[in-house]
Amino acid sequence: MAVSGADGQLRGQSLHGFYRAGIRVLARMELRLGGIEPLPLQGALTSTAEARFVGAVRIPGDPDPDPALTVERLRHADGMETITVRNTGGRPARLPLEIALGTDLGLLADIAAGRRLADLPGQVQSAGLRWAGQGHSATVAARPSPHAVLAGAGMLRWELEVQPGARWSVELRTGFETSAPAALRPPIGRAQGVPLPWSEPEVRCDDSRVERLLPRSLGALGGLLLADADRPTDLYSASGVPWRFGLTAADALWAARLTLPLGTRLTSGTLRALARRQHPGSGSPGSPGQPSPGTSNASAAPSGPTSAAQGPWSRPEGLLPGGLRHGGPELPPSSTATEATLLFVTVLAEAWRWGLPEQEVAELLPAAERALAALRANVSDASGGFPTAGPGGFVTDLGRSAEERAARPLPARCEVQAQAYRAALHGAELLDAFGRPGAGEWRTWAAGLRERFREEFWIDDLSGGRPAAALAGPGRPLPTVAASLVHLLDLGLSADGAHHEGLLDREQTRTLAQRLAAPEFDCGWGLRTLSAKSPRFNPLGHRSGAVRVHETVLAVAGLAEAGFEREAGALLEGLLDASTHFEGRLPEMYAGEQRVADCPPVPHPAACRPAAVSAAAAVHLVLSLAGVRPDVPAGRVVVRPASTAPVGELELAGLRVAGEPFSVRVSRIGVAVVEEASSALQLGTR
C-alpha cells in the first residue's frame, strides 16, 4: 500500500510511505522542481490501487501569471510511480528536478504506535539508491537514470530542459527484499491471470448514489484480495488498510457472505483457506465418540499453540483463528474466533443455496462439522448431551474449556446466541441434505435456545422492552443498549428462499425495530454502536457510539425483511448520503454524531478504508434492494424487493445464481421482473 497527503509528497511523517509485507519500504519521496515544491492542485484516487497528484510550478523570472509547468504523479500501491513534467509556457524550461528519498524500514505496527526510527544510510545502486536493515532491504530504481545520485542526502537529480509544448517523464520503481524464512512470508496478492472472484454487475438506478456506490465498493474490495502462495486461486479478502492488512477469519467470511449474489468463487476460496487453518482435533463433528469424516482436509497448521497449563480442550477441534475484539465500555472483549467458527457453517450453507456445486460443498462439509463440534463442546454437559454450558445454558467463547468457563465466567452475548442459533439451523440443513447424522439434535437444541432466549434475554421497561446485550447469569441481563442487537435480525437464508424463524417473536421484533429507528441509535448517517442515551456514549468510540457500516447494512436488510420498510428506508438514506461524502468508498466506521444540515459525517481516525466488511456490506446494501433469495438445490429462486422502492427504479444485471447470469429490474412501485435467469430455476415471489 501507499500512504501520503493530498499533495503526493511522502514526508516520512505519520504513516507516509510505500509498504510491503508490513514493512515501510520507502518513507520519503519529496519532489522539488527548480528548488521549490509544486503547488498542489489535486490529489485523488483513480482506483483502489492507484492515485493521481497534480501540481503547478512557475518558471523563475517568467512574467506570465499563469504557471507554465505542471507536474503529474501517477502512483501505484505496488511501488511504481511515474512523474511527468509538462511545459505549457512559451519558452524552454531549464531547471533541476530533485527527488529526496529515505526509509527506516520500520514495522507498520511500530509506526502506527507513533514510533519513528531514523532514516537508514543510503548506498548508490545503478540508476538509484539502496537501503539495508535487519533482514530487509529496499531499493529505488529510476528510468531514465538520474544525472546525479547523492547517497548521503538520499537524492536523485536530473537537469531538465523541457521545450514549450513538450513533456518529460521519469519512472521510479520501489523494490523490497527479505531474508525471512518462506514459512513466515505473508500471503500473495491476486496473481496475474487469476480473475476476480465475482461477476462484474451492471447497475442502473434512479438514484445516482447507488450507481456510484456499487462499483467503487467492489473496486475497494478487489484491492484487498489475497491468496496463500501455494493456492493462488483460493482468493480471500484482507481485513482492511492500513491497520489490518491481512487475513482475519471473521472479516473474510463476512465479505464472502455479503457478496454471494455475485457468485460463489470468493466464498469457496475463503472457506478452503480457512479450513486449512482450522484447529485439528480428535473430537467428533456430530456426536461424541464418532470420528470426524474427512479429517485430513484440516491438516493445515493450527492457528496458535495450545497451552499445556490450560489443557487440550482450551482450543477445541474446529475452532477458527481469531483474536479478541474490543467490546466497548460496558462489555468485555469478544472472541472473533467464536464469530468466525459459527459463521463458517452459515456461509457454507448459504453458498450452497446460491449455487456452490455440491462436490465443493461435500469437500467443505467436514470442516463445517468440526465447527459444529466446537459449538457442541461449548453447550454440552459432562455426559455429552445438550443443553447446559454458559449462563443459563447459553453460548459463550468457543475457545474456552469447561474448566475455564467455570473458573472465569463470561457473559453470554446477544449476537453470539444469534450466530450460534443460525449455525445450528444451517448445520442441520447441510447434515440432512448430505446424509449426515445429527440434524434433529441441532434443530431441537436451536428450538430450546430460541425459547430460553425469548424469556431470559428480554428486558421489560417503560419504552416497551428490549433485548439484553448480554446475560451475566440466570436472571442477570446486562442492560446495555448496543447495535450488536441487529444480529437478531440477520436470520439466514433457508429453503425455498425463506428465512429462519428468529430468536425474537413478532412483537419483540417490532419493539426492536422502533428502538433502532429512534434518534438514540439512528444519528442520520447510520446506526450508532451504542445508544446516545448511555452515559458512556462516545461518537468516536469503536463500540461506544461510532457508526459501523456493516451493522447498519444488517439493520437495513433485516428490518426490510421483517416488514419494517419505513425504518429500513431511513437508515438506507443515511448510509447513501454518507457514501457521497466518502466518494462512494465507505470506511469501516465514522463518527456517530447527530446529523446537522450542511455538515458531512466526521471520519474516524482509526478506521480502515478500504475495509473488507464495509465494502462488501455496501455491495450487499445495493444488491439486497432487489430481494433475490435463491434455493438452487431445490431449483427455485424467489424475488421480493421492498414494496416502497426506496431508490426508485433499479436494474441489476450480471448477478450469479446457480453459476449462471441473473438479471432483475425493480419498478418504481416495487414490482420485480426477472429478465435473465438459468432455465433450470423456477421463479417465484412471496
Stockholm file with secondary structure:
# STOCKHOLM 1.0

chainA/1-686         MAVSGADGQLRGQSLHGFYRAGIRVLARMELRLGGIEPLPLQGALTSTAEARFVGAVRIPGDPDPDPALTVERLRHADGMETITVRNTGGRPARLPLEIALGTDLGLLADIAAGRRLADLPGQVQSAGLRWAGQGHSATVAARPSPHAVLAGAGMLRWELEVQPGARWSVELRTGFETSAPAALRPPIGRAQGVPLPWSEPEVRCDDSRVERLLPRSLGALGGLLLADADRPTDLYSASGVPWRFGLTAADALWAARLTLPLGTRLTSGTLRALARRQHPGSGSPGSPGQPSPGTSNASAAPSGPTSAAQGPWSRPEGLLPGGLRHGGPELPPSSTATEATLLFVTVLAEAWRWGLPEQEVAELLPAAERALAALRANVSDASGGFPTAGPGGFVTDLGRSAEERAARPLPARCEVQAQAYRAALHGAELLDAFGRPGAGEWRTWAAGLRERFREEFWIDDLSGGRPAAALAGPGRPLPTVAASLVHLLDLGLSADGAHHEGLLDREQTRTLAQRLAAPEFDCGWGLRTLSAKSPRFNPLGHRSGAVRVHETVLAVAGLAEAGFEREAGALLEGLLDASTHFEGRLPEMYAGEQRVADCPPVPHPAACRPAAVSAAAAVHLVLSLAGVRPDVPAGRVVVRPASTAPVGELELAGLRVAGEPFSVRVSRIGVAVVEEASSALQLGTR
#=GR chainA/1-686 SS CEECCTTCCEESSTTCEEEETTEEEECEEEEEETTBCCEEEEEEEEETTEEEEEEEECCTTCCCSSCCEEEEEEEETTSEEEEEEEECSSSCEEEEEEEEEECCCCBHHHHHTTCCCCCCCCEEETTEEEEECSSEEEEEEEESCCSEEETTTTEEEEEEEECTTCEEEEEEEEEEEECCCGGGCCCEECCTTCCCSSCCCEEEESSHHHHHHHHHHHHHHHTTEEEETTEEEEEEECCBTTTBCSCCHHHHHHHHHHTGGGCSHHHHHHHHHHHTTSCCCSSCSSSTTCCCTTGGGGCSCCSSCCCTTTCGGGSCTTCCCCCEECCCSSSCCEEHHHHHHHHHHHHHHHHHHHTCCHHHHHHHHHHHHHHHHHHHHHHCCTTSCSSCCSGGGCCCCTTSCHHHHHHSCCCEEHHHHHHHHHHHHHHHHHHHHTTCSCHHHHHHHHHHHHHHHHHHSEECCTTSCEECSEESSTTCEECCCBGGGGGGGCCCBCGGGCBCCCSSCHHHHHHHHHHHHSTTTBCSSSBBSBCTTSTTCCTTCTTTTCEEHHHHHHHHHHHHHTTCHHHHHHHHHHHHHHHHHTTTCCCSEECCCCCCTTCCCCBCTTCCSSBHHHHHHHHHHHHGGGCEEEEGGGTEEEECCCTTCTTSSEEEEEEEETTEEEEEEECTTSCEEEEECCTTCEEECC
#=GC SS_cons         CEECCTTCCEESSTTCEEEETTEEEECEEEEEETTBCCEEEEEEEEETTEEEEEEEECCTTCCCSSCCEEEEEEEETTSEEEEEEEECSSSCEEEEEEEEEECCCCBHHHHHTTCCCCCCCCEEETTEEEEECSSEEEEEEEESCCSEEETTTTEEEEEEEECTTCEEEEEEEEEEEECCCGGGCCCEECCTTCCCSSCCCEEEESSHHHHHHHHHHHHHHHTTEEEETTEEEEEEECCBTTTBCSCCHHHHHHHHHHTGGGCSHHHHHHHHHHHTTSCCCSSCSSSTTCCCTTGGGGCSCCSSCCCTTTCGGGSCTTCCCCCEECCCSSSCCEEHHHHHHHHHHHHHHHHHHHTCCHHHHHHHHHHHHHHHHHHHHHHCCTTSCSSCCSGGGCCCCTTSCHHHHHHSCCCEEHHHHHHHHHHHHHHHHHHHHTTCSCHHHHHHHHHHHHHHHHHHSEECCTTSCEECSEESSTTCEECCCBGGGGGGGCCCBCGGGCBCCCSSCHHHHHHHHHHHHSTTTBCSSSBBSBCTTSTTCCTTCTTTTCEEHHHHHHHHHHHHHTTCHHHHHHHHHHHHHHHHHTTTCCCSEECCCCCCTTCCCCBCTTCCSSBHHHHHHHHHHHHGGGCEEEEGGGTEEEECCCTTCTTSSEEEEEEEETTEEEEEEECTTSCEEEEECCTTCEEECC
//
